[in-house]
Amino acid sequence: MKKISSSWLGAGVLTAGVLAVALMQASNASEQKVPPALAESGLAATKTEVVPAASAVVAGEAMAHSCAACHGTQGRLGDESFMPLAGMPQAQFVRTMADFREDKRPSTLMGHVAKGFNDAELAAMAVYFAAVKPLPEGVKP
């Protein structure tokens, strides 16, 4: 059996750490903090850069994949059980998810799902879904 070299493993850990920092910065652009574990490891940059708004959309798209099982790829599945998310106005998405999260809107599953996202993450997903064009009427995904 071939042994995995420590440099390969280290590169994977470094890549995961960089991705985690990028996602954290995208969702918390107003807070410029570096996780303590990353700072202690010496991997943290000395200068924190502001992440462009496009990164928030990418992070929103990545988080939106968790919706695909019920709402379809890119939120384009709509039927009597699941509301389509594609093209949903940002304010409506955020308000609906906040209502689920705060148990103001009854659900069997969505309350649990919504509690897993903070306000910045909901806003990033809202930007993504608002930009996705819904399927034309009568077209199934």
Rosetta blueprint (number, residue, H / E / L):
1 M L
2 K L
3 K L
4 I L
5 S L
6 S H
7 S H
8 W H
9 L H
10 G H
11 A H
12 G H
13 V H
14 L H
15 T H
16 A H
17 G H
18 V H
19 L H
20 A H
21 V H
22 A H
23 L H
24 M H
25 Q H
26 A H
27 S H
28 N L
29 A L
30 S L
31 E L
32 Q L
33 K L
34 V L
35 P L
36 P H
37 A H
38 L H
39 A H
40 E H
41 S H
42 G L
43 L L
44 A L
45 A L
46 T L
47 K L
48 T L
49 E L
50 V L
51 V L
52 P L
53 A H
54 A H
55 S H
56 A H
57 V H
58 V H
59 A H
60 G H
61 E H
62 A H
63 M H
64 A H
65 H H
66 S H
67 C H
68 A H
69 A H
70 C H
71 H H
72 G L
73 T H
74 Q H
75 G H
76 R L
77 L L
78 G L
79 D L
80 E L
81 S L
82 F L
83 M L
84 P L
85 L L
86 A L
87 G L
88 M L
89 P L
90 Q H
91 A H
92 Q H
93 F H
94 V H
95 R H
96 T H
97 M H
98 A H
99 D H
100 F H
101 R H
102 E L
103 D L
104 K L
105 R L
106 P L
107 S L
108 T L
109 L L
110 M H
111 G H
112 H H
113 V H
114 A H
115 K L
116 G L
117 F L
118 N L
119 D H
120 A H
121 E H
122 L H
123 A H
124 A H
125 M H
126 A H
127 V H
128 Y H
129 F H
130 A H
131 A H
132 V L
133 K L
134 P L
135 L L
136 P L
137 E L
138 G L
139 V L
140 K L
141 P L
